């Protein structure tokens, strides 16, 4: 009864309570606190900084799918260890700092060319687009020096200045899931897929050697819960291995990748593998910066290339060629027992899980081959590129087609080609891409980012994707998860009223000219977001957000002729982060959700309190959270970013009724060794089962532990 009372009376007293808690209390607590100078921040501050967490959360919360942001954090961690010299960094170097846009980068380079090297970080304030807030954000990753370090590709220098890191992570649930529970041998013999073959823990191991951003060599391995380890189907240990060799800026060789790598060009219409983001509260930053070839360091077992690739520069031209061939998980319906190869598949798998005999049958079931190239012409603040690739599967692809997906890729081979461009004139960045696929489908995306005033920025983006565009390696700005069957117009705005107050907002109108899954007619919708940020001091930040999204689906009543019904989801969020002492930081959040699908309505809320402890004088860093949640069902779920051990990510949704708590502790043994651990538990008050199928837990609690060791040498 207590939680029901909270749920229905919370909105009634919300206004005065939140005014005190979110706006008055942080200022009172901070009024007598001294700000720690940036130079005295703990070495690992960047991966635990509140502002950094908010940026990561804003980028990944749009997706309902699990996102591995390892490469994002790892790139910034490498920059923190080896800051970029602003007097020598190229545009490509500066794009590694993901929250700098091309207008800022271009203005910095033009200022450098016109007035010479910077004398200090404070000189950045004279450059358009670099206010004090931006300078503070990039400070951990950059430096200003008159001395330009010359790097020589020789073994002695690489060994002397290179860095090695080794990670070992263990993760397991305390509660027993059905897939690991005892079973009668006769029942298991009759149904071998009734239990998982392996142990219930996840194991992750990774080694990486890096020399500045010019050389990277690494090996990554992972075993998922339920997969065997050094026995049975996995006699060589881990279920997944990945290795890479990556060289950058060695004479005319701009980049060379051997082993596992990623390819990213243009705006993602033609070819983009790896991590990519779409809409977020960073409303103006809608442009992708294709970095060409990148080393692969994640554990997604499908979305990467395996083979060789290189980019060579000749004057203003860059030539890239790549080849990839690897096994891909697929659902096989016809198999050649003599040749031991798949003949016909119905789908390409994405999970990377191989825990049962049935899942093992799908592992690397079909050979996937890509080959392609890119030619880019660069001159000052303009570039244009042409990208093309050819793909072939080692088996016939026969989807289970229906009306809504009849235009999806359903062949053995495919190709796609596209043209992308980017032009910066004054404070306008115009960009776009056009692509076409083998069957004649097309995709267009064009946009402009504008810095109209030091206090006002805008972006406009238009996209048009035909219902039959086919490219398995497209990840572009869109409402759909795939680049297909969509028209849309997006407007983003960032307004800085003063040093403390900032407004971010966007409006996105989209339509789907053809049917979709659970949408049996052409449809359209909208997505609006408004977020007001208040930062009176460096370590205090508060924001209020309202978001409404309407994306129609079939009517919920299956007993009548299905028609489209509005599906509205509204979110209201209040968030505050503030210090109570030099070592302790509090974070508070209240989020309400209102879901409506025809006559079906669900509401819910999430409230959490975070406490963070970090001190330069102490080897310990601790973050803890306690959250309570109450929603009417899955449709009213609420996502929230959680702290985790380094390079691991947790972005769960809160649904039903209950409470959740976690604690993350890090102990730095010395500058080369640190240990991290995380304990998290969710307790539901309205259910006595969690999960389904072989993941089912009999009980109302789910407890997980992670332990990680990092060695640096």
C-alpha positions, 0 to 999 in steps of 0.5 A: 500500500505504501508504494501505491500511495507514493505513486498516486500522491507524488505529483500532488506535492512534487512542485514545492518538494522538488524546488527545495531538493533540486534547486535550493539544497545543492546551492546551499550545500555547495556555498562553502565548498572549494572547487578542486582545481582540474590539475588535482583531479584523480587520474581516473576522474574522466571515467567517473565524472558526472558530466561525462556520465550524462553525456554518455547517457544522453547518447545511448538512452534513445536505443531500446537495444543493448549498446556496447560503448566500450570503444567510446570510453576507451578512446577518451581514456587513451586521450586522457593518458596521451592528451592532444597538443592543440598546436599540432592536432589535425582535424581527424585527431580532434574528431576523436573528442566526440563532443566537438563538432566540425565547426569548432574544429575548423575554427580552431585550425583557422585560428591556429593558421592565422595567429600561430600557436596557442599560448594557453588554454584560455586563448580558446575563448577567443575562438567562436564555439569555445566558451568556458563550458566547452573548454572545461569539457575538453580539458582532460583530453588536450594540452597546449605546448610549443614543443611539437613531439616528433614520433619515430616509428622505431622499436625502441621508441615504441617500447619506451613510450608505449602503454599496455593494459590487461583486463580480466572481468568476472560476472555472475548472478547469485540466483539460479536460473532454470537453464542451470538447474538440475534436470533428470538425465532422461529428460535432458536426453529427450530434449538437449536444449532444455539446459545450458551446456556451460557454467553460469558466469561471464568471463572477459579478458582483454590485452591492448598495447598502444603507442599514442594513437599511431599503433594499437595491438590487442586481443579480446576474448569473452565467454557468455553465461551458459557457454562452455569453457575449455571443454565440449564445444569450446576446447580452446577456451573462450567462445569469442576471440578478437584480435587487431593490429592497427597502424596510423599516420606512417608516411603515406599510409594514413591507416592500416588494419589487420585482423578485426576492424571497423569501417566508417564513412560518410553519414552511415547510409552506405557503410558504417560498422561499429558504434553510432548514435542518433537523436539525443539531448545533445540536440544540435550534434546530429552529424556523424564523423566517419573516421574511416578505418578503426581498430575493433575492441568490442565484443559484439560478435557480428558487427565488425570486419575481419581481414585487412584494410588500408588507407593511403594518401596521395596529395588531396586524395585518400584511397581506402581498400578493404576485404573481410571474410568471417563466419556469421551466426545464422538460422539454417534450414538446409545443410550439406552434410557432405561438405559441412556447409549451410545451403539455405538460411532464413535469418542472420543472428545478432545475439552471439550466444552459444549456450545450447546445442540449437544455438551452437548449430547457428554459430558461424553457420554461413560465411560472410564476405565484404570487399570495397573501397572509398575515394575521398578528396579533401581540401581545406574545409571541404571533402567529398567521398565515394564509397562502394562495397560488394557482399556475398553470403555462403548460402542462399538467404530466404527470409520468411516474408510477409507484407510488411518486410517483402522488400527486405534483403533476401538474396545471396549477394548485394552491393551498395554505393554512395557519395558523401560530402562535407562543407564548412563555410564560416559557421555553417557546416553542410553535410550529407550522403546519397546511396543506392543498393543493387535492387535500385533502392535509394537513401538520401540524407542532408543536413546543416549545423549552424552557429548563428551566435555564440549563444545560439546553435541550430541543426536541420536534417532531412532524410528520405529512405526508400522502402526497398533500400538494402544495405546490411552495413548502414547505420544512419540518423533515423527513427527506425533501427534500419535505414529503410522506409522512412522520411523525416525532418529534424530541427535541433536547437541549443541556446545559452541564455547565460553562463548557468542556463542552457536550453536544448530542444529538438523536433522530429517529424517522420513518416513511414511510406510502407508497412512495418512490423506491428504497423499494417499501413503507412504511418507517421509520427513525431518526437519532441524534447525540451531540456533546461540545464542549470549549472551555477558552478562547475560541480553543480548541474541540474536539468529538467526534461520533457519529452513526448513521442507519438509512433502509431501501431496497430490497434491493440484489439485483435478481434476487430479489423486492425487499424492504426492507433496513436502510441504516445509516450511522455517522460518528465525528468528532474535531475540534480548532481551536486557536491556535499563535500570535496569528496562526496557527490550526490545525484538525484533523479525523479522521472515520470512516464505516461504511456497511451495506446488507444484505450490502454494506458500505463503510468509509472515513476522512478526515483533514485539517490546516488552517492559518490565518493572520490578523493585524490588522497584515497585509493578508494572510489565508491558509487552507490545508488538506491532506486524505487520504481513503480510502473503499470507494465512493460510499456511504461518502462523507464531506462536509467544509466548506471555506473559500472566497472571500467569499460563495462556498461549498464543501462537497464530498464525499470518495470513493474514495482520494486526497488534496486540498489547497487554499489561500485567500488574501485581500489587503486593498489598503485598507479599500475594496478586497480581492482573494481567490483560491483554488486547490484540487486533488484527486488520486485514487490509484485512478482515471484518470478523473473525472466522467462524460458531458461533465464527464469528465476524462481523468486522476486530478487535478481542479484549480480556481481562483477569483479575486475582487475586492470594491470597497466605496464 
